[in-house]
Amino acid sequence: MGIVFASESAMKKKLFLTFLFSLFLSLSFGQTLTPDEFIFHRVKKNETLYGLAKEYGVTEAQLLEYNPLLEKIGLKRRMTVRIPVYGRKISKTKETKAEKTVAFQYHTVAPKETKWRLAYRYGTTIQVLDSLNPQLKDGLKIGQEIRIPIAEEENEIPEFDSAFNYYKVLPKEGYYRIEKKLGVTQTVLDSLNPILLVDGLKAGMILKVPGMASGNLKVESDLLVERPNLQDSLIVKDAIKLSLLLPFNLKTINLDSVADTAALLKGRNLSTIALDFYSGVLSALEAAKQQGITVELDVFDTANNTQTLQKIIQEEKLETSDAIIGPLIPSNFDFVSQQARLQNTPKIAPLSSMPVVLRKNVFQTITPEKFYREKMYHYLDQVLDSTQNVLIIADAANSATERALKQRFPWSQTMRPQSGNYVLPETVDSLLLDSKPNKVILESNSFALITSVISQMNAQNSEDRNVQLFTTYKGNIYENDNLSLKIMGGIQFTYPAGSYPLQWIEEHPFVVNYKQRFGKLPSKEAIRAYDVTRDLIQRLTVKESLSAAVAIGETEQVENRFHYVPESNGSFVNKGLYLLQHQSYEIIEIKEWGDSTLSSY
């Protein structure tokens, strides 16, 4: 029979009695309500919840209370269970059991091994490796013997697998934060990493993630890591001065004739390119202003001639700048960079893919061709082998690249284009196979040959014959509307690129702000100008000098990456690149596994 309380006073008495009863139960069992500490038990084969409770002198209810996962999936082999300890009394048996959970073996460090790879392989965390091996604070060394927790099963990592990447869980990081960062859900993470169903997320744990769901992170020593976020960095100075040299050619524009001016500005010429570039610079200045940074900008019309440039230099304004952006034309840029009075001022070559003379404090923002080929060579080394049918098509201008590829892949076939820069369909058909994947490498800057090869490879690609196209250098000739996303996606065209074109362009915050300000979508020159200037401003405000800011490492803006490396003569070259692949109507980035170096990761 229940007791009915008919008043508020009676209800209070009920609550008080409930409290006394709970207190009585806890005292009756001789335990406090909160454990003094926990020990951790690694579940072995055939162990049961009842057996664990008996072994450690606790109740099954207490084990369930501090291990909520047990109620969902039950006790599983290799699961780590928290054992509550009351009164700080642990029997000898329990101490022995606890010691077994940290049993270790010795491992000799091999070339290309990193701490994160070892943590993943042996199912542990980087923190555990560090605790067992204090000497690892200086990084791993080949041939070094280190202590590794004994694992019942090891996870092997392939040398290269573009389908997956690996990520180290940060302190206090949960599923939600990882999903926001990488774009991968808990369901996917659990399916790729079964240990999560046993242990849950732990700081330092290495997770396998889909290669295409790795957010804006970069691959460093084969591990996904975040790029430096200069916007959140500590600002050393909040006011800088820039000079901008652009070929507006204002004197050649007939401002009295609206029709002539409109006709000039409608086409693509130096003046319109300069105006687009200028709009991108202004957008970068506006972004800096919102961050609390003041930028004094001196703008000069170079008129695309050295006489005008000489007059600008004699005004002595350039040498007081924190950096000079431009000129755009390489010959004009070289004229400015050779001036002795500007030797100590950083000079930014912002736009042209043509090389400039590398002198002291010259910053070449366009990545040189050699870095494109080096990156693609390394990628091809990892994805091509003798089980595939590798076909190299190169014109006469790319014979050196053809020889380099043939040396790397001696089993490959070569195909010479016809004199009119095209390939014969019957020749292509005879060289491609049904029995093997066909990997075709095209090296050419001829639009006629490029379109001929792409057309033939798409025609050959079918359920029975798989064809994929690569190139080690994608020049501007590929920027043609006739090469549609559908055509390139059909053969999974793969290449290195200096920029990653905006997708869903009108939804991007930069594009939204630009369109509101200038009434049109930004051109590629405007985006490039924004990226170069934005990165320059951020580097100048977080370090005392631009040369010192090189140590920050690789950064990323809207479409471009910047990873400056110093040359022996005091100049700096950007080697920031993307490895891109067309898939259907999309362009995706391949998070390439680079050469593993023994590092602190």
Residue pairs with C-beta under 8 A, 6 or more apart in sequence:
3 14
5 11
5 13
5 14
26 32
26 33
31 86
31 87
32 86
32 87
35 66
35 84
35 85
35 86
36 85
36 86
36 87
36 88
37 85
37 88
38 66
38 82
38 83
38 84
38 85
39 56
39 82
39 83
39 85
39 90
39 94
39 98
40 80
40 81
40 82
40 83
40 98
40 101
41 52
41 56
41 80
41 81
41 83
41 97
41 98
41 101
42 78
42 79
42 80
42 100
42 101
43 52
43 75
43 76
43 77
43 78
43 79
43 80
43 81
44 77
45 77
47 75
48 75
49 60
49 63
49 64
49 70
49 75
50 60
52 63
52 75
52 81
52 83
53 59
53 60
53 62
53 63
55 93
55 94
55 97
56 83
56 94
56 97
57 91
57 94
58 83
58 84
58 86
62 84
63 70
63 81
63 83
63 84
64 70
64 71
65 84
66 82
66 83
66 84
67 81
67 82
69 79
69 197
69 198
69 200
70 81
73 197
75 81
76 197
76 198
78 123
78 152
78 153
78 195
78 198
79 198
79 199
80 101
80 198
80 199
83 94
90 98
102 149
103 149
103 150
104 132
104 147
104 148
104 149
104 150
105 147
105 148
105 149
105 150
106 145
106 146
106 147
106 148
107 118
107 145
107 146
107 147
107 148
108 143
108 144
108 145
109 140
109 141
109 142
109 143
109 144
109 145
109 146
109 598
110 142
111 142
112 595
112 596
112 598
113 140
113 596
113 598
114 140
114 221
114 222
114 223
114 596
114 597
114 598
114 599
114 601
115 126
115 129
115 130
115 136
115 140
115 599
115 600
115 601
116 126
116 166
116 168
116 206
116 221
116 222
116 223
116 601
117 157
117 206
117 222
117 596
118 129
118 146
118 148
119 125
119 126
119 128
119 129
119 204
119 205
119 206
120 155
120 157
120 166
120 206
120 208
121 151
121 154
121 155
121 156
121 157
122 148
122 149
122 150
122 151
122 154
122 155
123 149
123 151
123 153
123 154
123 155
123 195
124 148
124 149
124 151
125 202
125 203
125 204
125 205
125 206
126 168
126 204
126 206
126 601
127 203
127 204
128 149
128 204
129 136
129 146
129 148
130 136
130 137
132 146
132 147
132 148
132 149
133 146
133 147
135 144
135 146
136 146
136 600
137 600
139 598
139 599
139 600
140 146
140 598
140 599
141 598
142 598
157 166
159 382
160 382
160 383
160 593
161 211
162 211
162 383
162 590
162 591
162 592
163 210
163 211
164 192
164 208
164 209
164 210
164 211
165 208
165 209
165 210
165 211
165 214
165 219
165 224
165 591
166 206
166 207
166 208
166 209
166 222
166 223
166 224
167 178
167 182
167 206
167 207
167 209
167 214
167 217
167 223
167 224
168 204
168 205
168 206
168 207
168 223
168 224
168 225
168 601
169 178
169 201
169 202
169 203
169 204
169 205
169 206
169 207
170 203
171 203
172 203
173 201
173 203
174 201
175 185
175 186
175 189
175 201
178 184
178 189
178 201
178 207
179 185
179 186
181 215
181 217
182 209
182 213
182 214
182 215
182 217
182 224
183 213
183 214
183 215
184 209
184 210
184 213
188 209
188 210
188 213
189 196
189 207
189 209
190 196
190 197
192 207
192 208
192 209
192 210
193 207
193 208
195 205
196 207
199 205
206 223
209 224
211 590
211 591
212 588
214 224
214 591
216 226
216 227
216 556
217 224
217 225
217 226
217 227
217 591
218 224
218 225
218 226
218 227
218 554
218 591
219 225
219 591
219 592
219 593
219 594
220 594
220 599
220 601
221 594
221 596
221 597
221 599
221 601
222 593
222 594
222 596
223 601
224 591
225 601
227 553
227 554
227 555
227 556
228 552
228 553
228 554
228 555
230 535
230 538
230 539
230 542
230 552
230 555
231 291
231 538
233 538
233 542
234 542
235 291
235 292
235 293
235 541
235 542
236 541
236 542
236 543
236 544
237 540
237 541
237 544
238 292
238 293
238 294
238 541
239 293
239 294
239 295
239 296
240 293
240 294
240 295
240 296
240 322
240 323
240 537
240 540
240 541
241 295
241 296
241 297
241 298
241 320
241 321
241 322
242 295
242 296
242 297
242 298
242 321
242 322
242 323
242 324
242 325
242 533
242 536
242 537
243 297
243 298
243 299
243 300
243 317
243 318
243 321
243 323
243 324
243 325
244 278
244 281
244 297
244 298
244 299
244 300
244 324
244 325
244 326
245 300
245 302
245 309
245 312
245 324
245 325
245 326
245 327
245 328
245 332
245 336
246 274
246 277
246 278
246 299
246 300
246 301
246 302
246 326
246 327
246 328
247 270
247 271
247 274
247 301
247 302
247 303
247 304
247 327
247 328
247 329
247 332
248 271
248 274
248 275
248 278
248 301
248 302
248 303
249 270
249 271
249 274
249 301
249 303
249 304
250 301
250 303
251 303
252 271
252 303
253 260
253 261
253 264
253 271
254 260
254 261
255 261
264 271
264 272
265 271
265 272
265 275
270 304
270 328
273 328
273 525
274 328
276 522
276 523
276 525
276 526
276 529
277 328
277 350
277 351
277 525
277 526
277 528
277 529
278 299
278 529
279 514
279 518
279 522
279 526
279 529
280 522
280 525
280 526
280 527
280 528
280 529
280 530
280 531
280 533
281 297
281 325
281 529
281 530
281 533
282 517
283 510
283 513
283 514
283 517
283 522
283 526
283 529
283 530
284 529
284 530
284 533
284 534
284 537
285 295
285 297
285 533
285 537
286 513
286 517
287 530
287 534
288 294
288 295
288 534
288 537
288 541
289 295
293 537
293 541
295 537
298 317
298 321
300 312
301 308
302 308
302 309
302 312
302 326
302 327
302 332
304 327
304 329
304 332
305 332
306 332
306 335
309 327
309 332
309 335
309 336
312 318
313 336
313 339
313 341
313 342
316 341
318 324
318 336
318 342
318 345
319 341
319 342
319 344
319 345
321 345
322 346
322 540
322 546
323 345
323 346
323 347
323 348
323 536
323 540
323 546
324 336
324 342
324 345
324 346
324 347
324 348
325 348
325 350
325 532
325 533
325 536
326 333
326 348
326 350
327 333
327 335
327 336
328 350
328 351
328 352
329 352
330 349
330 352
330 354
330 355
330 356
333 347
333 349
333 352
333 356
334 356
334 357
336 342
336 347
337 347
337 356
337 357
337 359
337 362
338 357
338 359
343 359
343 360
343 361
344 360
344 361
345 361
346 361
346 363
346 546
346 547
347 361
347 362
347 363
348 363
348 365
348 532
348 536
349 356
349 362
349 363
349 364
349 365
349 366
350 365
350 366
350 528
350 529
350 532
351 366
351 525
351 528
351 529
352 366
353 366
353 476
355 364
355 368
356 362
356 364
358 364
358 567
358 569
358 571
358 573
359 569
359 570
359 571
360 569
360 570
360 571
361 546
361 547
361 570
361 571
362 571
362 572
363 546
363 564
363 571
363 572
363 574
364 571
364 572
364 573
364 574
365 532
365 562
365 574
366 498
366 574
367 498
367 573
367 574
367 575
367 576
367 577
368 573
368 575
369 473
371 575
371 577
372 472
372 473
372 474
372 496
372 497
372 498
372 577
373 401
373 404
373 472
373 473
373 496
375 496
375 577
375 579
375 592
376 470
376 471
376 472
376 473
376 495
376 496
376 579
377 404
377 408
377 472
378 592
378 594
378 595
379 494
379 496
379 579
379 590
379 592
380 405
380 408
380 409
380 441
380 470
380 472
381 408
382 593
383 439
384 390
384 409
384 439
386 411
387 436
388 436
388 437
388 438
388 439
389 413
389 431
389 432
389 433
389 436
389 437
389 438
389 439
390 409
390 411
390 412
390 413
390 439
390 440
390 441
391 412
391 413
391 414
391 415
391 431
391 432
391 438
391 439
391 440
391 441
392 402
392 405
392 406
392 409
392 412
392 413
392 414
392 415
392 440
392 441
392 443
393 414
393 415
393 417
393 423
393 440
393 441
393 442
393 443
393 444
393 449
393 453
394 401
394 402
394 405
394 414
394 441
394 442
394 443
394 444
395 417
395 421
395 443
395 444
395 445
395 446
395 449
397 444
397 445
397 446
398 443
398 444
398 445
401 443
401 472
401 473
402 414
402 443
405 412
405 441
405 443
405 472
406 412
406 414
412 441
413 431
415 423
415 427
415 428
415 431
417 423
417 444
417 449
417 452
418 424
420 448
421 444
421 446
421 448
421 449
421 452
422 448
422 449
422 452
423 449
423 452
423 453
423 456
425 456
425 459
428 456
428 457
428 460
429 460
432 438
432 460
432 465
432 467
433 465
434 464
434 465
437 466
437 468
438 460
438 465
438 466
438 467
438 468
439 468
439 470
440 453
440 457
440 467
440 468
440 469
440 470
441 469
441 470
441 471
441 472
442 449
442 450
442 453
442 469
442 470
442 471
443 471
443 472
443 473
444 450
444 453
445 475
445 477
446 477
447 477
447 480
450 477
450 478
450 483
451 482
451 483
453 469
454 469
454 483
454 487
454 488
454 491
454 493
455 487
457 467
457 469
457 491
458 487
458 490
458 491
460 467
461 467
461 490
461 491
467 491
468 491
468 492
468 494
469 491
469 492
469 493
469 494
470 493
470 494
470 495
471 493
471 494
471 495
472 495
472 496
473 495
473 496
474 495
474 496
474 497
485 582
485 584
485 585
485 586
485 587
486 584
486 585
488 582
489 582
489 583
489 584
489 585
489 586
491 582
492 581
492 582
492 583
493 581
493 582
494 579
494 580
494 581
494 582
494 590
495 579
495 580
495 581
496 577
496 578
496 579
496 580
497 577
497 578
497 579
497 580
498 560
498 576
498 577
498 578
499 524
499 528
499 559
499 560
499 578
500 559
500 560
500 578
500 580
500 587
500 589
501 559
501 587
502 508
502 511
502 527
502 558
502 559
503 586
503 587
505 511
505 521
506 512
506 515
506 521
508 558
510 522
510 527
510 530
510 558
511 521
511 522
514 521
514 522
514 526
514 530
515 521
515 522
522 530
524 559
527 558
527 559
527 560
528 559
528 560
530 557
530 558
531 557
531 558
531 559
531 560
531 562
532 560
532 562
534 557
535 555
535 557
535 560
535 562
536 546
538 555
539 546
539 549
539 552
539 555
540 546
540 549
542 549
542 552
543 549
543 551
543 552
547 566
547 572
550 564
550 565
550 566
550 572
553 563
554 561
554 562
554 563
554 576
555 561
555 562
555 563
555 576
556 562
556 576
560 576
561 574
561 576
561 577
561 578
562 574
562 576
563 574
563 575
563 576
564 572
564 573
564 574
564 575
565 572
565 573
565 575
566 572
567 573
578 589
579 589
579 590
579 592
580 587
580 588
580 589
580 590
581 587
581 588
581 589
581 590
